[in-house]
Amino acid sequence: MKFVRHACYVARWSNEFSRSIMRVTIMNENIALYRTGSGKIVALHDR
């Protein structure tokens, strides 16, 4: 399947984020998501 690169994709609603790591797949890429202690949402490439 082809995807539009360099575009925004919704991973979760902001109220669904917690300090626990969540793993999602977007555009066949594994991404780890979590919220920091200060409330910032972080997304990292999940190997």
VOBA-1610 file (N, C-alpha, C; in pm, whole numbers, padded with zeros to 5 digits, always signed):
BEGIN
Met+00083-00117+00000Met+00000+00000+00000Met+00088+00124+00000Lys+00050+00225-00073Lys+00126+00350-00078Lys+00066+00451+00018Phe+00154+00529+00081Phe+00113+00630+00178Phe+00168+00765+00136Val+00101+00870+00177Val+00151+01005+00155Val+00256+01032+00262Arg+00378+01061+00220Arg+00486+01092+00313Arg+00484+01241+00344His+00550+01280+00449His+00560+01420+00492His+00421+01481+00510Ala+00334+01406+00575Ala+00198+01451+00605Ala+00169+01415+00751Cys+00065+01471+00805Cys+00025+01443+00943Cys-00075+01328+00947Tyr-00054+01236+01038Tyr-00146+01125+01062Tyr-00180+01123+01211Val-00304+01101+01244Val-00346+01097+01384Val-00312+00961+01443Ala-00241+00962+01555Ala-00203+00837+01623Ala-00302+00804+01734Arg-00342+00901+01811Arg-00432+00886+01924Arg-00492+01023+01957Trp-00603+01023+02032Trp-00655+01147+02090Trp-00564+01183+02206Ser-00549+01311+02234Ser-00456+01354+02339Ser-00490+01296+02476Asn-00618+01272+02503Asn-00656+01218+02634Asn-00626+01068+02646Glu-00583+01004+02539Glu-00548+00861+02542Glu-00402+00837+02578Phe-00322+00944+02584Phe-00180+00929+02616Phe-00160+00925+02766Ser-00067+00842+02809Ser-00030+00835+02950Ser+00122+00825+02957Arg+00175+00807+03077Arg+00319+00793+03091Arg+00367+00654+03053Ser+00274+00562+03028Ser+00310+00428+02981Ser+00335+00433+02831Ile+00430+00355+02784Ile+00462+00353+02641Ile+00355+00276+02566Met+00304+00338+02459Met+00208+00273+02369Met+00277+00251+02235Arg+00251+00139+02176Arg+00309+00111+02045Arg+00200+00114+01940Val+00224+00190+01832Val+00129+00198+01722Val+00205+00178+01592Thr+00133+00143+01488Thr+00190+00131+01354Thr+00121+00230+01264Ile+00198+00320+01204Ile+00147+00419+01111Ile+00232+00410+00986Met+00169+00393+00872Met+00240+00382+00744Met+00343+00270+00747Asn+00308+00158+00808Asn+00396+00042+00821Asn+00522+00072+00903Glu+00520+00177+00983Glu+00631+00213+01071Glu+00587+00193+01215Asn+00668+00125+01296Asn+00637+00107+01438Asn+00683+00230+01515Ile+00592+00285+01596Ile+00620+00407+01671Ile+00585+00385+01817Ala+00672+00430+01906Ala+00647+00425+02051Ala+00604+00565+02094Leu+00492+00573+02166Leu+00436+00701+02209Leu+00420+00702+02360Tyr+00448+00817+02423Tyr+00424+00830+02567Tyr+00417+00978+02602Arg+00370+01006+02724Arg+00362+01142+02775Arg+00466+01159+02885Thr+00541+01269+02879Thr+00644+01295+02981Thr+00579+01343+03110Gly+00657+01355+03214Gly+00608+01405+03342Gly+00554+01547+03333Ser+00608+01625+03239Ser+00560+01763+03221Ser+00439+01771+03128Gly+00397+01656+03072Gly+00278+01653+02988Gly+00303+01654+02839Lys+00429+01666+02798Lys+00462+01667+02655Lys+00448+01525+02597Ile+00392+01516+02476Ile+00378+01387+02408Ile+00502+01363+02322Val+00556+01242+02332Val+00680+01208+02261Val+00652+01089+02170Ala+00707+01093+02048Ala+00699+00981+01954Ala+00841+00943+01911Leu+00870+00813+01922Leu+01002+00762+01885Leu+00987+00644+01791His+01083+00629+01702His+01085+00511+01614His+01104+00388+01702Asp+01015+00292+01692Asp+01021+00171+01775Asp+01090+00061+01697Arg+01208+00022+01741Arg+01282-00083+01672Arg+01232-00215+01718
//
